[in-house]
Amino acid sequence: MDSRNIALVFKALSDEKRINILSMLSQNELCACRILEEFDITQPTLSHHMKVLCGCGLVKARKEGKWSYYTVNEQCVEEIIGFLKKTEGK
């Protein structure tokens, strides 16, 4: 993962709601409607947050009919952990 992508991940994680969404998704795949139930936000706002999380690679999306389902992209998470471990103690 290059420095630009790492910066996008950290930018995505600079928002508390996106951190909470990522935490929810770490448990299992969720439908957008289920995520929306947990927050006092509109559907367009949730769509923006999901676009940011998917855009940086932290979250993967799949469509099933009219519904969108989201899950954590484990590979991206592992790459960020690897980056942080490399910077440890510097």
C-alpha positions in Angstrom: 0.0 0.0 0.0 1.5 3.3 -1.0 1.6 6.5 1.2 -1.4 8.0 -0.7 -3.6 5.1 0.1 -2.4 5.0 3.7 -3.3 8.7 4.0 -6.8 8.0 2.6 -7.4 5.3 5.2 -6.3 7.6 8.1 -8.5 10.4 6.6 -11.5 8.0 6.5 -10.8 7.1 10.1 -10.7 10.7 11.2 -14.5 10.6 11.5 -16.1 9.1 14.6 -19.2 7.7 12.8 -16.9 6.0 10.2 -14.9 4.4 13.1 -18.2 3.2 14.6 -19.4 1.8 11.2 -16.1 0.0 10.8 -16.5 -1.5 14.3 -20.0 -2.7 13.4 -18.7 -4.3 10.2 -15.9 -6.0 12.1 -18.6 -8.3 13.6 -20.2 -9.4 10.3 -21.5 -8.2 6.9 -24.3 -5.7 7.2 -26.9 -4.2 5.0 -26.9 -0.4 4.7 -30.4 -0.4 6.2 -29.1 -2.1 9.3 -26.2 0.3 9.7 -28.6 3.3 9.2 -30.7 2.0 12.2 -27.8 2.6 14.5 -27.2 6.3 13.7 -29.2 9.5 13.7 -28.2 10.3 10.1 -29.9 10.4 6.8 -29.5 7.8 4.0 -27.5 10.2 1.9 -25.1 10.9 4.8 -24.6 7.2 5.3 -24.0 6.8 1.6 -21.2 9.5 1.8 -19.6 7.7 4.8 -19.7 4.3 2.9 -18.3 5.9 -0.2 -15.3 7.2 1.8 -14.8 3.8 3.6 -15.0 1.9 0.3 -13.0 4.5 -1.6 -10.0 4.0 0.7 -10.3 0.3 0.6 -11.3 -0.4 4.2 -14.7 -1.7 3.3 -16.0 -3.8 0.4 -19.5 -3.4 -0.9 -21.8 -5.8 -2.8 -25.2 -5.3 -4.3 -28.0 -7.9 -3.9 -31.1 -6.6 -5.6 -31.8 -3.1 -4.3 -29.7 -3.6 -1.2 -26.1 -2.9 -0.5 -24.1 -5.1 1.8 -20.8 -4.1 3.4 -17.9 -5.9 5.0 -14.5 -5.1 6.3 -11.7 -5.6 3.7 -9.3 -7.7 5.8 -6.5 -7.3 3.3 -6.5 -3.5 3.7 -6.7 -3.8 7.5 -3.7 -6.1 7.5 -1.7 -3.7 5.3 -2.5 -0.8 7.7 -1.4 -3.0 10.7 1.8 -3.8 8.8 2.5 -0.2 8.2 1.9 0.7 11.8 4.2 -2.1 13.0 7.0 -0.9 10.6 6.7 2.6 12.2 6.8 1.2 15.8 9.8 2.4 17.7 11.0 4.9 15.2 
